[in-house]
């Protein structure tokens, strides 16, 4: 019964669309809550993580939809760039925190 409902969502890649909507909702909620919670820079710090995750989801969606391999490579490359930015920011933040102590 459950299989009849989920199988088409996975086969068509629509499940990825739903997950991307959840990621977008999470990003919007965090962008809205962060300044109100006294953490105005929170969203800027987690944006690269959200972007790289979303790009990996887009890559899976593209592969499931049978898109040309060049698009898949582009999405993976963009995810790598975003992930590298995320790592660099974390490294910088950790170095800043360590040097203050």
NORVENGI-V703313 format. One record per run of one state. SS is the DSSP state (2 for helix, 1 for strand, 0 for the rest). FROM is the first residue (numbers start at 1). TO is the last residue. If there is no record, write none. Layout:
ss:SS from:FROM to:TO
ss:SS from:FROM to:TO
//
This chain:
ss:0 from:1 to:1
ss:2 from:2 to:12
ss:0 from:13 to:13
ss:2 from:14 to:36
ss:0 from:37 to:41
ss:2 from:42 to:64
ss:0 from:65 to:68
ss:2 from:69 to:100
ss:0 from:101 to:101
//
